[in-house]
Amino acid sequence: MRVESNKVPGGVSLVFRVVEKPVVESIRVSGNKEISSDKIREAMDLKSKSVFSAGELSKSIKKVRKLYTDEGYYLAEVDATTAKVGKNGIRISLDVKEGSKVLIKTIRFEGNKVFSARRIRKQMETKEKWFLSWITGAGTYKEEVLKNDVNRIADLYFNNGYINVKVGDPQVKLLPDKSGLEVTIGITEGDQYRTGNLDFKGDLLESREALARKVKLETGEVFSREVLRGDVVTLTDIYADKGYAFTNVTPLSKIDPDKKTIDITFEFEKGDKIYIDRITISGNTKTRDKVVRREFRLAEGDLYSSTALKRTKQNIENLGYFESANIATAKGSAPNKLNLNTEVKEKSTGQFSIGAGYSSSDGSIGQGSIQQNNFLGLGLKGTLAASLGGKTQLYNIGLSDPYFLDTNWTLGFDVYRSEREYTDYTRRVTGGDIKAGYKISDQLSTFWMYKYEVKSLFDLSDAYSKNPTLLGETSGTVGSLYGSLSLDTTDYRLDPSKGFTASLSAEYAGLGGNQRFTRFIGQSGVYLPLLWKTVLSVRGEVGYLMRNGKDIPIDEKFYLGGINTIRGYSSRTVSPIENGVYVGGVKEAILNVDYVFPLVRDFGLKGVAFFDAGNSYASGEQYFSKMLMSYGLGIRWYSPMGPLRLEYGFPVNPREGIDSKGGRFEFSIGGFF
């Protein structure tokens, strides 16, 4: 801008001459192959039709370079040129020289004595490259991630008593042969400290002794900052569950460098009791308000409770209707009142799932189903399923309401027809059921079902034809009543990482129809979170069948083997055998041990190492008298079509002429067992 002044009669005339800044007419990108032009333009601060600035162009170039660095192209070069277009336009041209991908080859540490380099590397999110880096992304240099790794390393020391540890900034260097990067991190460890005296002061609602029993820090034990943080949360929740939503629990520390101890005093400031004012729900474009609201464990007017609020969030997430569910607190109509603003993000609740498997005895099997878990936005569950293969046909239509008439009762029905070719016969069933359940609490529930089926067995194998007494009745009807009691304390039921499950069920066949039997099954499972976001799960099942005035139908007996019971053994072949016929067992025992570990966290890709054991037994055999065992590896992925499993099991004690010593591959897309 230039200002000109001229004298005029009676005064001065000022003229402001303004030159407009040029406008970015277009941004051209050349030389890029690994990253699209649109993604490069998106990373830039300068946009098409924006006012041009040399400073903004410089920042944009740095951001594009960082974009390439984060993808592993550490040597990428980005140059920019500008050219005038028209009267007041600028065309920006970016010339990219990507170079080869350069990954982190070595991560080394200086000054570490307490922990080995390997132990520290496990603490870091940044990893050294390995032969599967092209899948996992290990070895990619990301500046923010590496800086955060400094905090993760410090946490390792803080949580093991080294309260004076200092971790230096990472030094990144390109190796002389340009084959990779070397990262060096300096560490000053200091001395290890133990927990000294624990005390509590301020607004105490419970005795010091009672509060001390609820914290995990113990005098004389190695101090851990992570445990201290957990204790603060625990103490805060104790007060919050009594309505004191804004309680401040401040841990005051006193360090004794001579004794190498740290005394902790928890200071409480409870504030006022808080009540729930209004509960609002937003983001539910399809799901009705009541479907979300009935999962709340707090109502308007209730005293605030932290535990109830956490349980509410968990309940909403467990519905499976939403990608995310966030509950934020806001000031209410009075100082002692809070609004709960719930924001959800809908996701597709219509699911299409498929499954497949192959073995020399069963051949290939394919199945598919369409399931709507939120029918009409009312939380109704509708299912239309079909399984079609060379040896299998299944059709099923079902509908259930998990909150019948807005109560804790579940009510539903199914109508189905199935035909499956097994090793020794083909089984055809046409039937239907009416089912109901009652939710006693968030973790405890009951389930009841009455079903009626018309069954027939045909296409008998030569072994059966020669031994008809093994088969018994080839047609019949069954009317049975099934009941179960289930407990589930897991954190996320679709993919648990901690918690416990248990169920007991009984089925009595004899209420209509001409077949008679009684079946009992007990199941339990425990999920334990371990280091590095891995999970160990142990699941067990025991079943028993008893006569009810007539012989037990052979098709109702226990047949094990396959991806949902004992992997590495063909489906339904783990069974007592008579004269070359799989006759099924009246007892069963199954143990599954899975160690699940992340492979690519961003995509939900996980690996699993497993061990299975189990068998089914005839009436004269004892439980656990003989156990078939297997082990193996697999991959699990929460794909858009549902959880995918690829698993390969190796039999430990293969049976002669039945099992392959080389193992068995299995594949499915659908729910995990």
C-alpha positions in Angstrom: 0.0 0.0 0.0 1.3 3.5 -0.9 -0.1 6.8 0.4 0.1 10.0 -1.7 -0.7 13.5 -0.4 -1.5 16.6 -2.4 -2.3 20.2 -1.3 -5.7 21.3 -2.3 -7.5 24.5 -1.4 -8.4 24.5 2.2 -6.5 21.3 3.1 -4.6 18.1 2.0 -5.8 15.3 -0.3 -4.7 11.7 0.6 -4.7 9.0 -2.0 -4.3 5.4 -0.9 -2.9 3.2 -3.6 -3.5 -0.6 -2.9 -2.1 -3.6 -4.7 -4.0 -6.7 -4.0 -2.2 -9.9 -3.0 -2.2 -12.6 -5.7 -4.7 -15.4 -5.4 -3.7 -19.1 -5.8 -5.3 -20.2 -9.1 -4.1 -23.8 -9.0 -1.7 -26.2 -7.3 0.0 -28.7 -9.6 1.9 -31.7 -8.2 4.4 -33.8 -10.2 6.8 -36.6 -9.5 4.6 -38.3 -6.9 3.7 -42.0 -7.1 3.4 -43.2 -3.5 1.1 -40.4 -2.3 -1.8 -39.1 -4.3 -1.9 -35.4 -5.4 -5.2 -34.9 -3.5 -3.6 -36.1 -0.3 -0.6 -33.8 -0.8 -2.9 -30.8 -1.5 -4.9 -31.7 1.7 -1.7 -31.5 3.8 -0.9 -28.0 2.6 -2.0 -24.8 4.3 -2.3 -23.0 1.0 -5.4 -24.0 -0.9 -6.7 -23.2 -4.4 -8.5 -19.8 -4.5 -6.8 -18.7 -1.2 -4.6 -15.6 -0.9 -1.0 -16.4 -1.7 1.7 -16.0 1.0 5.3 -16.9 0.7 5.4 -17.8 4.3 2.3 -20.1 4.0 4.0 -21.7 1.0 7.1 -22.5 3.0 5.0 -24.0 5.8 3.1 -26.1 3.2 6.3 -27.5 1.8 7.4 -28.6 5.3 4.1 -30.3 5.8 4.4 -32.2 2.6 7.9 -33.3 3.5 6.6 -34.5 6.9 3.8 -36.3 5.1 6.4 -38.3 3.2 8.5 -38.8 6.3 5.6 -40.3 8.1 5.1 -42.8 5.2 8.8 -43.8 5.4 10.2 -41.6 2.7 12.8 -39.9 4.8 14.8 -38.8 1.7 12.0 -37.2 -0.1 12.6 -33.7 -1.5 9.9 -31.2 -2.3 10.5 -28.1 -4.4 8.0 -25.4 -5.3 7.9 -22.8 -8.1 5.4 -20.1 -8.8 4.2 -18.5 -12.0 1.9 -15.6 -12.7 -1.5 -16.4 -14.2 -3.7 -13.7 -15.6 -3.8 -10.3 -13.9 -3.6 -11.3 -10.3 -3.2 -15.1 -10.1 -0.5 -17.5 -9.0 0.1 -21.0 -10.1 2.0 -23.2 -7.7 3.9 -26.2 -9.0 5.3 -28.8 -6.6 8.1 -31.1 -7.8 8.4 -34.2 -5.7 11.4 -36.5 -5.6 10.3 -39.3 -3.4 13.4 -41.5 -3.3 13.4 -44.9 -1.8 11.6 -45.9 1.4 14.0 -45.6 4.4 13.0 -47.3 7.6 14.4 -47.3 11.1 17.1 -50.0 11.2 18.4 -49.6 14.7 17.1 -48.2 18.0 19.9 -47.9 20.5 20.1 -46.5 24.0 22.8 -44.9 26.1 23.0 -44.9 29.9 20.5 -47.8 30.5 21.7 -50.3 33.1 18.5 -51.3 34.9 16.5 -52.3 31.8 17.9 -54.0 28.7 17.6 -52.4 25.3 15.2 -55.1 24.3 12.9 -54.4 27.3 12.9 -50.7 26.5 12.1 -51.2 22.8 9.1 -53.2 23.8 7.8 -50.2 25.6 8.0 -48.1 22.5 5.4 -47.7 19.7 8.2 -47.0 17.2 9.7 -50.3 16.1 12.7 -51.5 14.1 12.1 -52.7 10.6 11.7 -56.5 10.1 10.6 -58.8 7.3 6.9 -58.1 7.8 7.3 -54.3 7.9 5.4 -54.0 4.6 2.3 -55.3 6.5 2.8 -54.0 10.0 4.5 -50.6 9.2 7.2 -51.3 11.7 10.3 -49.1 11.2 8.4 -46.1 9.9 9.8 -42.9 11.3 7.1 -40.6 12.7 8.3 -37.6 14.7 5.3 -37.3 17.0 5.2 -41.0 17.8 9.0 -41.0 18.6 8.6 -38.0 20.9 5.7 -39.8 22.7 8.0 -42.8 23.0 10.2 -40.7 25.3 7.3 -40.4 27.7 6.6 -44.2 27.4 10.2 -45.0 28.3 10.0 -42.6 31.2 6.8 -44.3 32.4 8.6 -47.6 32.4 11.1 -46.2 34.9 8.6 -44.2 36.9 6.5 -47.3 37.4 9.5 -49.2 38.7 10.5 -46.6 41.3 13.0 -44.5 39.3 11.3 -41.1 40.0 14.3 -39.0 38.9 14.8 -40.6 35.5 15.6 -38.3 32.6 15.1 -39.4 29.0 16.7 -37.3 26.3 15.3 -36.3 22.9 15.7 -38.9 20.2 18.6 -38.3 17.8 17.8 -39.6 14.3 20.7 -40.2 11.9 20.8 -41.5 8.4 23.2 -44.4 8.1 26.3 -43.8 5.8 25.0 -46.3 3.2 21.5 -44.7 3.3 20.1 -48.2 4.0 18.1 -47.0 7.0 17.9 -44.7 10.0 19.5 -45.0 13.4 17.7 -43.7 16.5 19.7 -43.0 19.6 18.1 -42.1 23.0 20.1 -41.1 26.1 18.8 -42.2 29.5 19.9 -41.1 33.0 18.3 -43.6 35.4 18.9 -42.3 38.9 18.0 -44.3 42.1 15.1 -46.6 42.8 12.6 -45.4 45.4 10.0 -47.3 47.5 6.7 -46.2 48.9 7.0 -44.7 52.3 4.1 -43.7 54.7 0.6 -43.3 53.3 -1.8 -40.8 54.8 -5.2 -39.2 54.1 -6.4 -35.8 55.0 -9.1 -33.2 54.2 -12.8 -34.0 53.7 -12.7 -37.7 54.8 -16.0 -39.6 54.3 -14.4 -42.8 55.5 -11.8 -43.7 58.1 -8.1 -43.6 57.1 -8.0 -47.4 57.6 -10.9 -48.0 55.3 -9.4 -45.7 52.6 -6.0 -47.4 52.9 -7.6 -50.8 52.2 -8.8 -49.5 48.8 -5.5 -48.3 47.4 -2.9 -50.5 45.8 0.2 -48.6 46.9 1.8 -50.4 49.9 4.5 -49.1 52.2 7.8 -50.8 51.5 6.9 -51.8 48.0 8.6 -50.3 44.9 6.9 -47.0 44.0 4.8 -46.9 40.8 3.4 -43.7 39.3 0.9 -45.8 37.3 -0.4 -47.4 40.6 -0.6 -44.0 42.2 -2.7 -42.7 39.3 -5.0 -45.7 39.6 -5.4 -45.0 43.3 -6.3 -41.4 42.7 -9.0 -42.6 40.2 -10.3 -45.2 42.7 -10.5 -42.7 45.6 -12.2 -40.1 43.3 -14.8 -42.7 42.2 -15.6 -43.6 45.8 -16.6 -40.0 46.4 -18.2 -39.6 43.0 -20.4 -42.6 43.7 -21.7 -40.8 46.7 -22.7 -37.8 44.6 -19.6 -35.7 45.0 -18.9 -35.3 41.2 -16.2 -32.7 41.6 -14.1 -34.2 44.3 -10.4 -33.3 44.0 -8.0 -36.0 45.3 -4.4 -34.5 45.3 -1.5 -36.8 46.0 1.1 -34.8 48.0 4.6 -36.4 47.9 7.6 -36.1 50.3 10.8 -37.5 49.0 13.5 -38.8 51.4 16.7 -39.1 49.3 18.6 -40.8 52.1 16.1 -43.6 52.8 15.1 -43.7 49.1 11.4 -43.5 50.0 8.5 -41.3 48.9 5.7 -40.6 51.4 2.2 -40.0 49.8 -0.6 -38.0 51.5 -3.9 -38.0 49.7 -5.7 -34.7 50.2 -9.5 -34.7 49.7 -11.7 -31.7 48.7 -15.2 -33.1 48.2 -17.2 -30.1 47.1 -21.0 -30.3 47.0 -23.3 -33.2 46.2 -24.4 -33.2 42.6 -27.7 -34.3 41.0 -28.6 -35.1 37.4 -30.6 -32.4 35.8 -31.3 -33.2 32.1 -30.2 -36.1 29.9 -30.0 -35.3 26.2 -29.2 -37.6 23.3 -27.9 -36.4 19.9 -26.5 -38.0 16.7 -29.0 -40.9 16.7 -30.5 -40.2 13.2 -31.9 -43.7 13.0 -32.1 -45.1 16.5 -35.0 -44.0 18.7 -34.1 -42.0 21.8 -35.7 -44.7 24.1 -33.3 -47.3 22.8 -30.4 -45.3 24.1 -32.1 -43.9 27.2 -33.1 -47.4 28.5 -29.3 -48.2 28.8 -28.8 -45.4 31.3 -28.2 -46.3 34.9 -28.9 -42.7 35.9 -32.2 -40.9 35.7 -33.0 -37.2 35.8 -33.1 -36.2 39.5 -30.7 -39.0 40.6 -27.6 -38.4 42.7 -24.5 -38.4 40.6 -22.6 -41.7 40.4 -19.3 -42.3 38.5 -19.8 -46.0 38.4 -23.3 -45.7 37.0 -22.1 -43.3 34.4 -19.3 -45.6 33.2 -21.7 -48.6 33.2 -24.1 -46.5 31.0 -21.4 -45.7 28.5 -20.4 -49.4 28.4 -24.0 -50.5 27.9 -24.5 -48.1 25.0 -21.3 -49.4 23.3 -22.3 -53.0 23.9 -25.5 -52.4 21.8 -23.3 -52.5 18.7 -25.4 -49.8 17.1 -22.9 -47.0 17.2 -19.3 -46.3 16.1 -18.8 -44.2 19.2 -20.7 -43.0 22.3 -19.6 -40.1 24.4 -21.3 -38.7 27.5 -20.2 -35.2 28.5 -21.2 -33.3 31.6 -22.4 -29.7 31.5 -23.7 -27.2 34.0 -27.3 -27.7 34.8 -30.1 -25.3 36.0 -28.5 -24.9 39.4 -24.9 -25.1 40.8 -25.5 -28.5 42.2 -27.0 -30.0 39.0 -25.3 -31.5 35.9 -26.7 -32.2 32.5 -25.6 -35.4 30.7 -25.2 -34.7 27.0 -24.9 -38.0 25.1 -23.5 -37.9 21.6 -23.6 -41.1 19.5 -22.4 -41.8 16.0 -24.6 -44.3 14.1 -23.0 -47.2 12.2 -24.5 -49.7 9.9 -26.3 -52.3 12.0 -27.2 -54.5 9.0 -24.6 -57.3 8.9 -23.8 -59.7 6.1 -21.6 -62.5 7.3 -20.1 -65.5 5.5 -18.1 -68.5 6.6 -16.2 -71.2 4.9 -14.0 -74.2 5.6 -12.5 -77.2 3.9 -11.4 -80.7 4.9 -10.9 -83.9 3.1 -14.0 -85.4 4.9 -16.4 -82.5 4.8 -15.4 -80.8 1.5 -16.2 -77.1 1.2 -19.0 -75.3 3.0 -20.2 -71.8 2.5 -22.7 -69.8 4.6 -24.2 -66.3 4.6 -26.6 -64.3 6.7 -28.3 -61.0 6.7 -28.9 -59.6 10.2 -30.4 -56.3 11.3 -29.6 -55.6 14.9 -31.5 -52.4 15.1 -34.6 -53.0 13.0 -36.8 -49.9 12.5 -34.5 -48.1 15.0 -36.3 -49.8 17.8 -33.4 -52.2 18.8 -35.3 -55.2 17.3 -33.0 -58.0 16.1 -34.0 -59.5 12.7 -32.3 -62.4 11.0 -32.5 -63.9 7.5 -29.9 -66.6 7.1 -29.0 -69.2 4.6 -26.1 -71.7 4.4 -25.5 -73.3 1.0 -22.9 -75.8 0.1 -22.3 -79.2 -1.4 -23.3 -80.8 1.9 -25.2 -78.1 3.8 -28.4 -76.2 3.4 -29.8 -73.9 6.2 -32.6 -71.4 6.1 -33.7 -69.3 9.1 -36.0 -66.3 9.8 -36.1 -64.7 13.2 -37.1 -61.6 15.1 -36.6 -60.7 18.7 -37.1 -57.6 20.9 -34.5 -57.3 23.7 -36.7 -54.9 25.7 -40.2 -56.2 25.1 -42.8 -53.5 26.0 -39.8 -51.4 27.3 -39.2 -53.9 30.1 -36.2 -56.0 30.9 -37.8 -59.0 29.2 -36.6 -60.3 25.8 -39.1 -62.0 23.5 -38.6 -63.5 20.0 -39.1 -66.3 17.6 -37.3 -68.3 14.9 -38.6 -70.5 12.0 -35.9 -72.6 10.3 -35.2 -75.6 8.1 -31.8 -77.2 7.7 -30.3 -80.1 5.9 -26.7 -81.3 6.5 -24.8 -84.2 5.1 -22.6 -85.8 7.7 -20.1 -88.6 7.4 -22.6 -91.4 8.1 -26.0 -89.8 7.4 -27.9 -86.7 6.2 -30.0 -84.8 8.8 -33.0 -82.7 7.9 -34.8 -80.6 10.5 -37.8 -78.3 10.2 -38.8 -76.4 13.3 -39.5 -73.2 15.1 -39.0 -71.7 18.6 -40.3 -69.1 20.9 -37.7 -67.5 23.2 -37.7 -65.2 26.2 -35.3 -63.8 28.6 -35.0 -61.5 31.6 -32.2 -59.1 32.4 -31.7 -59.4 36.2 -28.8 -56.9 36.1 -26.3 -55.5 33.6 -24.2 -58.6 34.1 -26.7 -61.3 35.0 -29.5 -62.6 32.8 -31.7 -65.6 32.2 -32.9 -67.1 28.9 -35.7 -69.5 28.1 -36.7 -71.2 24.8 -39.3 -73.7 23.7 -38.7 -75.4 20.4 -40.5 -78.0 18.3 -38.7 -79.8 15.5 -39.5 -82.5 12.9 -36.4 -84.5 12.1 -35.4 -87.2 9.7 -32.1 -89.1 9.0 -31.5 -90.6 5.5 -28.7 -91.4 3.0 -27.2 -93.8 5.6 -23.6 -94.9 5.1 -22.7 -98.5 4.4 -21.4 -98.8 8.0 -24.8 -97.7 9.4 -26.6 -100.0 7.0 -24.6 -102.9 8.3 -25.2 -101.9 11.9 -28.7 -100.4 12.1 -28.9 -100.7 15.9 -26.3 -97.9 16.2 -28.6 -95.4 14.5 -31.8 -96.0 16.4 -34.8 -94.0 15.1 -34.4 -92.4 11.6 -37.3 -89.9 12.1 -39.0 -88.3 15.0 -40.2 -85.1 16.6 -38.9 -83.2 19.6 -40.4 -80.6 21.8 -37.9 -79.2 24.4 -37.7 -76.5 27.0 -34.3 -74.8 27.3 -33.2 -72.5 30.2 -29.9 -70.8 31.1 -28.4 -68.4 33.6 -25.5 -66.3 32.3 -23.0 -63.9 33.9 -20.9 -61.6 31.9 -18.5 -59.0 33.5 -16.4 -58.4 30.4 -15.5 -54.8 29.3 -16.6 -55.1 25.7 -18.7 -58.1 24.7 -17.9 -58.0 21.0 -14.1 -58.2 21.7 -13.4 -58.7 25.4 -10.0 -57.7 26.9 -10.8 -58.3 30.6 -13.6 -59.8 32.7 -15.3 -63.1 33.3 -18.2 -65.1 31.7 -20.1 -68.1 33.0 -23.3 -69.8 32.1 -25.3 -72.9 33.2 -28.0 -74.3 30.9 -30.4 -77.2 30.8 -32.6 -78.6 28.1 -35.5 -81.0 28.7 -36.9 -82.8 25.7 -40.2 -84.4 26.3 -42.8 -81.6 26.2 -44.3 -82.7 22.9 -42.8 -85.0 20.2 -41.6 -88.6 20.6 -37.9 -88.1 21.4 -36.7 -87.8 25.0 -33.4 -86.6 26.6 -32.0 -84.1 29.1 -28.9 -82.0 28.3 -26.7 -80.0 30.8 -23.9 -77.6 29.7 -21.7 -75.4 31.9 -19.4 -72.8 30.4 -16.9 -70.3 31.8 -14.2 -68.0 30.5 -11.8 -65.5 31.8 -10.0 -62.7 29.9 -6.8 -61.2 31.3 -5.1 -58.1 29.8 -1.4 -58.5 29.7 1.6 -56.3 28.6 1.6 -54.6 25.2 -2.2 -54.7 24.9 -2.3 -58.5 24.6 -5.0 -60.6 26.0 -5.0 -64.1 27.4 -8.3 -65.9 27.4 -9.1 -69.3 28.9 -12.5 -70.9 28.2 -13.9 -74.2 29.3 -17.1 -76.2 28.7 -18.4 -79.4 30.2 -21.6 -81.1 28.9 -23.7 -84.1 29.9 -26.6 -85.9 28.3 -28.9 -88.3 30.1 -31.7 -90.6 29.1 -35.3 -89.6 29.7 -37.1 -92.9 29.4 -35.8 -93.6 25.9 -32.4 -93.9 24.1 -30.8 -90.5 23.3 -31.1 -89.7 19.6 -27.8 -90.1 17.9 -28.0 -86.6 16.2 -28.4 -84.9 19.6 -25.2 -86.3 21.1 -21.9 -84.4 21.4 -19.7 -84.2 18.3 -16.6 -82.0 18.6 -13.8 -80.8 16.3 -13.5 -77.7 14.1 -12.9 -74.0 14.5 -15.5 -73.5 17.4 -14.4 -76.4 19.6 -11.0 -78.2 19.0 -9.1 -76.7 16.1 -6.9 -79.0 14.1 -9.4 -81.8 14.1 -12.1 -82.2 11.4 -15.6 -81.1 12.4 -17.7 -83.7 14.3 -15.0 -86.3 14.2 -14.1 -86.0 17.9 -16.6 -88.6 19.0 -16.8 -92.2 20.2 -16.5 -94.6 17.2 -18.2 -98.0 17.0 -17.7 -100.2 13.9 -16.3 -97.3 12.0 -19.3 -95.0 12.8 -19.1 -91.7 14.7 -21.9 -92.4 17.3 -21.5 -89.2 19.3 -20.8 -88.8 23.0 -23.0 -88.3 26.1 -20.3 -86.3 27.8 -18.0 -83.5 26.6 -15.1 -81.5 27.9 -13.5 -78.6 26.0 -10.6 -76.2 26.9 -9.5 -73.3 24.7 -6.6 -71.1 25.6 -6.0 -68.1 23.3 -3.2 -65.5 23.4 -4.2 -62.6 21.3 -1.8 -59.9 20.3 -2.0 -56.8 18.0 -0.4 -56.9 14.6 -1.7 -53.6 13.0 -3.6 -51.6 15.6 -5.0 -49.1 13.2 -6.8 -51.8 11.1 -7.8 -54.0 14.1 -5.6 -56.8 12.8 -4.6 -59.3 15.5 -2.7 -62.5 15.8 -3.5 -65.4 18.0 -1.6 -68.4 19.4 -3.9 -71.1 20.8 -4.0 -74.4 22.6 -7.1 -76.6 22.6 -7.9 -79.8 24.4 -11.1 -81.8 24.8 -13.0 -84.9 23.9 -16.5 -86.4 23.9 -17.1 -89.6 25.8 -19.4 -92.6 25.7 -21.6 -93.4 28.8 -19.0 -95.9 30.2 -16.1 -93.5 29.9 -14.9 -91.0 32.5 -14.4 -87.3 31.9 -10.9 -86.4 31.0 -9.9 -90.1 30.6 -8.5 -89.2 27.2 -8.0 -85.7 25.8 -7.2 -84.7 22.2 -5.0 -81.7 22.0 -4.0 -79.2 19.4 -2.0 -75.9 19.0 -1.7 -73.4 16.3 -1.6 -69.8 15.0 -4.1 -67.5 13.4 -5.1 -64.1 12.3 -8.2 -62.2 13.4 -9.6 -59.0 11.8 -12.7 -57.0 12.5 -13.5 -56.5 8.8 -16.5 -54.5 7.5 -18.3 -57.8 7.0 -17.7 -58.9 10.6 -14.9 -60.6 12.6 -12.7 -62.7 10.3 -10.7 -65.8 11.5 -7.9 -67.5 9.7 -6.5 -70.3 11.9 -4.3 -73.3 11.4 -4.3 -76.0 14.0 -1.9 -78.9 14.5 -3.1 -82.1 16.3 -0.8 -83.1 19.2 -2.1 -86.6 19.2 -3.6 -87.3 15.8 -5.7 -90.4 15.4 -4.5 -93.0 12.8 -6.4 -92.7 9.6 -8.5 -89.8 10.7 -6.4 -86.7 11.4 -3.7 -85.1 9.2 -0.4 -84.7 11.1 0.3 -81.7 9.0 -2.6 -79.8 10.5 -5.8 -78.2 9.3 -6.6 -74.8 8.0 -10.0 -73.1 8.9 -11.6 -69.9 7.9 -14.7 -68.0 8.9 -16.3 -64.6 8.9 -18.8 -64.1 11.7 -18.9 -64.0 15.5 -16.1 -65.3 17.5 -16.9 -68.1 20.0 
